[in-house]
């Protein structure tokens, strides 16, 4: 027959470990110490001042629409087409300057291939600016299937 011993009996633990409680108290203390300055209302940030002069009407600030528009298409292989006519990339600055002189109200829609890097768009826009063309629009395109 087996003997039952009192050594292995389950007993109730009456002590509570304070370490997790103190950890939580310290974390909350740090959170409140860091959050308190952010929650404090700053009088300078809450003041709103009205503008002294009314803004100009939209008709005065908007530029007139271009008198004529052309499409500058830049393909994936960096070939350039201006209104359907193929151009060499080196001839583009001269062609754009001549167009800007002949047609002062000209607007150019730049259609860049979507896989080209942004640097190509920046260089193309710099060419347009150097030529004196101010009215531009930018779109992206994918090659036709």
C-alpha positions in Angstrom: 0.0 0.0 0.0 1.1 3.5 -0.8 1.8 6.0 1.9 0.6 9.5 1.5 3.0 12.2 2.5 2.3 15.7 3.5 5.4 17.0 1.8 3.8 17.1 -1.7 0.5 18.7 -0.8 -0.6 21.7 -2.6 -0.6 24.8 -0.5 -1.9 28.3 -1.0 0.7 31.0 -1.8 0.0 34.0 0.3 2.8 36.2 -0.8 2.6 38.6 -3.8 5.6 39.5 -5.8 6.0 43.2 -6.0 8.5 43.3 -8.9 5.9 43.3 -11.8 3.8 45.9 -9.9 6.8 48.2 -9.5 7.8 47.7 -13.2 4.3 48.8 -14.3 4.4 51.8 -11.9 7.7 52.9 -13.2 6.6 52.6 -16.9 3.5 54.6 -16.2 5.5 57.2 -14.4 7.8 57.6 -17.4 4.9 57.8 -19.8 3.2 60.5 -17.8 6.4 62.5 -17.3 7.0 62.4 -21.1 3.3 63.1 -22.0 2.7 65.9 -19.5 4.6 68.7 -21.5 2.8 67.6 -24.7 -0.6 67.8 -23.1 0.0 71.3 -21.6 -1.8 73.9 -23.6 0.6 76.4 -25.1 -1.0 79.9 -25.5 1.2 80.8 -28.5 0.1 77.8 -30.5 -3.6 78.3 -29.9 -3.8 81.9 -31.1 -5.3 82.5 -34.5 -4.9 85.8 -36.3 -7.0 86.9 -39.2 -5.3 88.0 -42.4 -4.9 91.8 -42.7 -5.7 92.0 -46.5 -8.2 89.8 -48.3 -6.7 87.4 -50.8 -6.8 88.5 -54.5 -9.7 87.0 -56.5 -8.9 83.8 -58.4 -9.3 85.5 -61.8 -6.2 87.7 -61.1 -4.0 84.9 -59.8 -4.6 82.2 -62.5 -2.7 82.3 -65.7 -4.6 82.4 -69.0 -5.1 79.1 -70.8 -2.6 78.2 -73.5 -3.6 79.3 -77.0 -2.3 76.1 -78.5 -1.1 72.8 -77.0 1.4 70.2 -78.2 2.3 66.8 -76.8 5.9 65.9 -76.0 6.1 62.2 -75.8 9.2 60.6 -74.1 9.3 56.8 -74.6 11.0 54.1 -72.6 14.1 54.2 -74.9 14.3 58.0 -74.4 13.2 58.7 -77.9 11.3 62.0 -78.2 8.2 62.8 -80.3 6.8 66.3 -80.5 3.3 66.3 -81.9 3.9 63.0 -83.7 7.2 64.1 -85.2 10.3 62.2 -84.1 13.2 64.4 -82.8 16.7 63.6 -81.7 17.2 64.3 -78.0 20.0 66.7 -78.9 17.8 68.8 -81.2 15.1 69.1 -78.6 16.3 72.3 -76.8 16.6 74.2 -80.2 13.2 73.0 -81.4 11.6 74.0 -78.1 13.1 77.5 -78.2 12.0 78.0 -81.8 8.4 76.9 -80.9 8.4 79.3 -77.9 9.4 82.2 -80.0 6.9 81.5 -82.8 4.0 80.7 -80.4 4.2 82.6 -77.1 1.0 81.2 -75.6 2.1 77.6 -76.3 1.3 74.9 -73.8 3.2 71.5 -73.7 1.8 68.3 -72.3 4.8 66.1 -71.3 3.9 62.4 -71.5 6.7 60.4 -69.8 6.8 56.6 -69.9 5.9 55.3 -66.5 9.1 53.2 -66.2 11.5 56.1 -66.7 13.3 57.5 -63.6 12.1 60.9 -62.2 15.4 62.4 -63.2 14.4 62.2 -66.9 11.2 64.2 -66.1 13.3 66.8 -64.2 15.7 67.1 -67.2 12.8 67.5 -69.6 11.1 70.1 -67.5 14.4 72.0 -67.3 14.6 72.0 -71.1 11.1 73.4 -71.3 11.9 76.1 -68.7 15.1 77.1 -70.6 13.2 77.4 -73.8 10.7 79.8 -72.1 7.7 77.5 -72.1 5.8 78.1 -68.9 2.5 76.3 -69.4 3.1 72.6 -69.0 1.2 69.5 -67.9 2.7 66.1 -67.0 1.2 62.7 -67.5 2.6 59.2 -67.6 1.9 56.5 -70.2 2.6 52.9 -70.9 3.4 51.5 -74.3 0.5 50.2 -76.3 0.1 46.4 -76.2 
